[in-house]
Amino acid sequence: MFVLVNLKTYPCDPVDVATAVRDVDEATDARLAVAPQAAHLERVAETGVETWAQHVDPIDYGSNTGHALAESLADAGADGTLINHSERRLKLADIDGAVEAAERAGLETVVCANNPEQIGAAAALGPDAVAVEPPELIGTGTPVSQADPEVVEDAVEAARNVDPDVSVLCGAGISTGDDVVAAGDLGAEGVLLASGVAKADDPRAALEDLVDPL
Ligand SMILES: O=C[C@H](O)COP(=O)(O)O
């Protein structure tokens, strides 16, 4: 299972969490990665953890003030990038352009979407993976695998029907090892999570619990 920890703009110490993610990754068969804010990419990547950007813009070098250029994210140490997160939505054409920009810079891609229908559309754009996240469950602590298992199963089927090579992650409310196992049982190859680690009193213990049953 792939466990991708998004730090959003939570007030945690990104290097501390990244170090914990790196250490737990080394102690488990699961694959762990962390997505800090863009301004923290370089410091996080220096820990040796697999590092992801939270967003990339569909642009090339040039006059694009305030945008996130894929090559700059890669230079800062990003290995991959989220695209179209629920809190950073893009238009369809821009999702397509962002996937192209990420691939141009050698970044792995996860395109997020709200529901199975959008997952099918996202998979058609050729990312490495898609992540289904019902927005109403994000940050609630109620896991999507428990509250809405069908959305995960339907997302897996939607992606498979479009492109079986596109992996499917699920996210929203995932905070325990049991949640991760349940996601895997529904067909997901990974989970995208945030508050369960970034807002935990002890992020390292939260990570250890997440991978314990894997
Ligand atoms: O990127 C992560 C997702 O939005 C899930 O967030 P959450 O784990 O806080 O529900």
The ligand as an SDF file (V2000), in Angstrom:
LIG
                    3D

 10  9  0  0  0  0  0  0  0  0999 V2000
   -5.0940   15.1560    1.2030 O   0  0  0  0  0  0  0  0  0  0  0  0
   -5.6830   14.5800    2.0860 C   0  0  0  0  0  0  0  0  0  0  0  0
   -7.1180   14.4860    2.1260 C   0  0  0  0  0  0  0  0  0  0  0  0
   -7.7660   15.6780    1.8020 O   0  0  0  0  0  0  0  0  0  0  0  0
   -7.6760   13.8190    3.3560 C   0  0  0  0  0  0  0  0  0  0  0  0
   -7.5790   14.6670    4.4740 O   0  0  0  0  0  0  0  0  0  0  0  0
   -7.9310   14.0370    5.9060 P   0  0  0  0  0  0  0  0  0  0  0  0
   -7.0560   12.8220    6.0730 O   0  0  0  0  0  0  0  0  0  0  0  0
   -7.6020   15.1270    6.8780 O   0  0  0  0  0  0  0  0  0  0  0  0
   -9.3730   13.6740    5.8820 O   0  0  0  0  0  0  0  0  0  0  0  0
  1  2  2  0
  2  3  1  0
  3  4  1  0
  3  5  1  0
  5  6  1  0
  6  7  1  0
  7  8  2  0
  7  9  1  0
  7 10  1  0
M  END
$$$$
